[in-house]
Amino acid sequence: MDTTQSSATEGSKSVEAGPFELKATEPLQLRVFVDKSVVEVFANGRQAVMRRIYPSRAESTGVRLFSTGGPARVTLLNAWEMMPSNPY
């Protein structure tokens, strides 16, 4: 999870990853949840990374997929808007 461009002001910014390896022919399946300032990423039901983010830049409110060390191809993408767990 790369948060280096997420905010011009608050919070620490870094690239964070968990220890995770895919098996030889295993596709990567990500579930990403964004709830105000919390972003959670779950990889293949085996690894999770969570960060609190304070997006102060207009262009830092989206989610992007990136790959380092090789190409990536998205074969399926589903998105839903979640209902707030606390409307206050």
WORAFEN-V838023 format. One record per residue. RES is the residue in one letter. SS is DSSP state (h for helix, s for strand, l for the rest). Layout:
((RES,SS) (RES,SS))
This chain:
((M,l) (D,s) (T,l) (T,l) (Q,l) (S,l) (S,l) (A,l) (T,l) (E,l) (G,l) (S,l) (K,l) (S,l) (V,s) (E,l) (A,l) (G,l) (P,l) (F,l) (E,l) (L,l) (K,l) (A,l) (T,l) (E,l) (P,l) (L,l) (Q,l) (L,s) (R,s) (V,s) (F,s) (V,s) (D,s) (K,l) (S,l) (V,s) (V,s) (E,s) (V,s) (F,s) (A,s) (N,l) (G,l) (R,l) (Q,s) (A,s) (V,s) (M,s) (R,s) (R,s) (I,l) (Y,l) (P,l) (S,l) (R,l) (A,h) (E,h) (S,h) (T,l) (G,l) (V,l) (R,l) (L,l) (F,l) (S,l) (T,l) (G,l) (G,l) (P,l) (A,l) (R,l) (V,l) (T,l) (L,l) (L,l) (N,l) (A,l) (W,l) (E,l) (M,l) (M,l) (P,l) (S,l) (N,l) (P,l) (Y,l))
